[in-house]
Amino acid sequence: MSDKVDAWQMEITSITWEFEKITENLELDELNFKPHLNSWSMAENLSHLIRLNSSYFPVFDQIISDNYRPPFLAKLPFLATTVGKLLYGSMNSKTKMKTFAIWEPSPTHHTRNILQEFNKHQMELSAYIQKLEPFFEKGMIIHSPANKLLVYELDKAIDILIAHEKRHLRQCKTILPEKAKFRDR
């Protein structure tokens, strides 16, 4: 499993680097620019990723300390496999999705500190993956922090989190060209 852990670590590093690259020279108004009323700015995307990923940390802590109690639906591994595949597949969809309320980005005008918070958060996520390595091969089933009826294997949760980060990275890469369109009008 360490090959998979290494691959996840490299993906997190790559995603973090790409976010740094697209945000490093941005002014504060560009970081907070929303192309449309119902869309998120780059800063809001980062805030959302921090909130969503961090909501898994209590579950990860329970697993690491051997205090995790699997949900009842964990007794149905075919359900966990199906839900995991569906959620993972949805991360590559171009269809806009509504997030759960607990994962909405903070509704404030963000400062440049969001960039440092995101980098720190990525290191924390990476550290959790290292600590969880012994548990990946056990086929452990967890539930989503947003809905206990959504169950999937622990390793699929990491796949989903990383695919979700990539989805928001793709979204962020479209924001600056949108800002240029507004500027050129």
Wavefront OBJ file of the C-alpha trace (Angstrom):
o trace
v 0.000 0.000 0.000
v 2.934 2.359 0.474
v 3.051 2.912 -3.309
v -0.499 4.239 -3.107
v 0.379 6.409 -0.104
v 3.402 7.752 -1.996
v 1.198 8.498 -5.023
v -1.319 10.350 -2.846
v 1.510 12.339 -1.245
v 2.843 13.324 -4.672
v -0.628 14.330 -5.856
v -1.184 16.525 -2.808
v 2.212 18.146 -3.344
v 1.411 18.725 -7.016
v -2.032 20.197 -6.287
v -0.572 22.491 -3.627
v 2.150 23.623 -6.013
v -0.386 24.308 -8.786
v -2.563 26.369 -6.458
v 0.541 28.321 -5.390
v 1.461 28.878 -9.035
v -1.936 30.257 -10.081
v -2.338 32.461 -6.991
v 1.200 33.722 -6.321
v 0.911 36.998 -8.258
v -2.747 37.701 -7.647
v -3.963 40.890 -6.090
v -6.488 40.547 -3.271
v -9.398 41.545 -5.523
v -8.401 38.822 -8.000
v -8.227 36.216 -5.244
v -11.772 37.213 -4.202
v -13.152 37.725 -7.736
v -16.376 35.824 -8.471
v -17.116 35.409 -12.181
v -20.828 35.000 -11.461
v -23.125 35.692 -8.539
v -23.567 31.988 -7.762
v -19.929 30.971 -8.277
v -17.014 30.929 -5.868
v -13.834 32.946 -5.948
v -10.437 31.272 -5.760
v -10.279 32.149 -2.066
v -13.707 30.590 -1.479
v -12.609 27.440 -3.314
v -9.615 27.174 -0.985
v -11.802 27.821 2.070
v -14.198 25.093 0.908
v -11.378 22.574 0.445
v -10.034 23.311 3.914
v -13.506 22.902 5.468
v -14.339 19.713 3.625
v -11.026 17.947 4.148
v -10.834 19.047 7.798
v -14.257 17.578 8.472
v -12.661 14.157 7.932
v -9.912 14.737 10.498
v -12.031 13.717 13.538
v -12.869 10.432 11.769
v -9.188 9.943 10.944
v -8.254 10.658 14.581
v -10.751 8.026 15.770
v -9.312 5.472 13.348
v -5.724 6.209 14.371
v -6.586 5.961 18.083
v -8.573 2.762 17.449
v -11.814 4.378 18.652
v -13.684 4.411 15.342
v -17.047 2.696 15.260
v -18.059 1.880 11.691
v -21.586 2.900 10.705
v -24.268 0.227 10.461
v -24.149 0.449 6.657
v -20.507 -0.691 6.791
v -21.959 -4.183 7.074
v -22.951 -3.826 3.415
v -19.583 -3.632 1.623
v -21.202 -3.695 -1.838
v -23.024 -0.467 -0.886
v -19.765 1.162 0.222
v -18.073 0.124 -3.025
v -20.946 1.508 -5.111
v -21.193 4.805 -3.215
v -17.418 5.259 -3.324
v -17.295 4.706 -7.084
v -20.200 7.110 -7.658
v -18.690 9.871 -5.536
v -15.276 9.421 -7.081
v -16.755 9.491 -10.578
v -18.706 12.658 -9.811
v -15.458 14.489 -9.091
v -14.504 14.217 -12.762
v -17.882 15.431 -13.961
v -18.208 18.926 -15.380
v -21.693 19.143 -13.910
v -21.995 21.771 -11.200
v -22.909 20.276 -7.828
v -24.265 21.817 -4.666
v -22.191 21.147 -1.572
v -23.485 20.248 1.865
v -24.018 23.267 4.140
v -21.203 22.225 6.497
v -18.757 22.537 3.608
v -19.820 25.954 2.317
v -16.847 28.337 2.184
v -16.724 31.005 4.846
v -18.711 33.964 3.523
v -16.088 36.598 4.240
v -13.808 38.592 2.018
v -10.620 36.559 2.354
v -7.141 37.931 2.905
v -3.980 36.471 1.421
v -3.726 34.387 4.612
v -6.040 31.856 2.957
v -3.055 30.790 0.822
v -0.912 30.017 3.870
v -3.880 28.317 5.568
v -4.349 26.102 2.510
v -0.648 25.159 2.373
v -0.656 24.334 6.099
v -3.846 22.345 5.637
v -2.322 20.338 2.775
v 0.611 19.372 4.985
v -1.849 18.279 7.682
v -3.821 16.171 5.181
v -0.587 14.596 3.964
v 0.424 13.780 7.554
v -2.931 12.084 8.161
v -2.458 9.921 5.101
v 0.908 8.776 6.480
v -0.635 7.949 9.862
v -3.534 6.077 8.226
v -1.277 3.859 6.099
v -1.705 0.735 8.307
v -5.495 0.996 7.998
v -5.845 1.192 4.210
v -5.311 -2.513 3.588
v -7.951 -3.477 6.152
v -10.807 -2.413 3.864
v -12.164 -0.163 6.600
v -15.449 1.529 5.725
v -16.158 5.057 6.930
v -19.050 7.459 6.493
v -19.087 10.940 5.076
v -18.850 13.628 7.759
v -21.808 15.322 6.041
v -24.118 12.305 5.846
v -23.766 8.997 7.690
v -25.707 7.231 4.938
v -22.847 7.849 2.502
v -20.349 5.084 3.211
v -17.166 4.123 1.393
v -13.811 2.516 2.020
v -11.159 4.597 3.756
v -8.776 4.467 0.794
v -11.590 5.520 -1.549
v -12.209 8.508 0.756
v -8.634 9.660 0.113
v -9.114 9.138 -3.641
v -12.288 11.238 -3.441
v -10.626 14.031 -1.436
v -7.770 14.298 -3.929
v -10.086 14.143 -6.954
v -12.205 16.838 -5.296
v -9.147 19.071 -4.901
v -8.306 18.565 -8.570
v -11.895 19.473 -9.505
v -11.605 22.789 -7.654
v -8.158 23.427 -9.100
v -9.682 23.103 -12.586
v -12.449 25.517 -11.561
v -9.927 28.032 -10.243
v -7.968 27.921 -13.476
v -11.069 29.207 -15.297
v -11.625 32.185 -12.972
v -8.820 34.447 -14.202
v -9.816 34.219 -17.869
v -13.340 35.164 -16.727
v -11.934 38.198 -14.882
v -10.086 39.248 -18.051
v -13.375 39.151 -19.969
v -14.946 41.514 -17.439
v -11.912 43.804 -17.496
v -11.963 44.007 -21.312
v -15.598 45.100 -21.511
l 1 2 3 4 5 6 7 8 9 10 11 12 13 14 15 16 17 18 19 20 21 22 23 24 25 26 27 28 29 30 31 32 33 34 35 36 37 38 39 40 41 42 43 44 45 46 47 48 49 50 51 52 53 54 55 56 57 58 59 60 61 62 63 64 65 66 67 68 69 70 71 72 73 74 75 76 77 78 79 80 81 82 83 84 85 86 87 88 89 90 91 92 93 94 95 96 97 98 99 100 101 102 103 104 105 106 107 108 109 110 111 112 113 114 115 116 117 118 119 120 121 122 123 124 125 126 127 128 129 130 131 132 133 134 135 136 137 138 139 140 141 142 143 144 145 146 147 148 149 150 151 152 153 154 155 156 157 158 159 160 161 162 163 164 165 166 167 168 169 170 171 172 173 174 175 176 177 178 179 180 181 182 183 184 185
